Amino acid sequence: GTDSARLFKRISMAAPRSLFLRANYQGLTFLHLAAASLNFWVLTFVLRNFPEDAQALVVSRDAPPLPMSVLAGAMAQPAPPRRSPAEAFPEHFRIAEMLQQDDSGAVPYADVAFDVGVDASGLAACRFLAHRVIVMSQSPVLFE
């Protein structure tokens, strides 16, 4: 590991910089091969030591796919999230009733309203009622 890294560093610093960008018979460069083999050490080394050559990772004038595209294709894609049905609120927790209007027309447990979307007439398509303490506890932006 460490000896290989030192050897690579010495060779890469002595070699012509165009060597990283020269394509083989398949049209792949050294950076393509490093990306395809998920060699993050080499990619990091190139980014740190040859920033102008590292542009070839994301910008290409040639037909082969960009090294970052090769890297994305070589990496395993995440599994889709498993979704389970939402559990119903317990019978004693009547949150929907807490957000209903009382006899005077006020909603006693809601002091914030979020108007969302616009309908055809230009009015809010939907209004969500909440209590500001609950909203602030879930949003650092709204906490301020």
Secondary structure, DSSP 8 states (H G I E B T S, - for coil): -HHHHHHHHHHHHHS-GGGGG---TTS--HHHHHHHTT-HHHHHHHHHH-HHHHGGGT--SSSS--HHHHHHHHS---------------TT--HHHHTS--TTS--TT--EEEEEEE-TTSSEEEEEEE-HHHHHHH-HHHH-
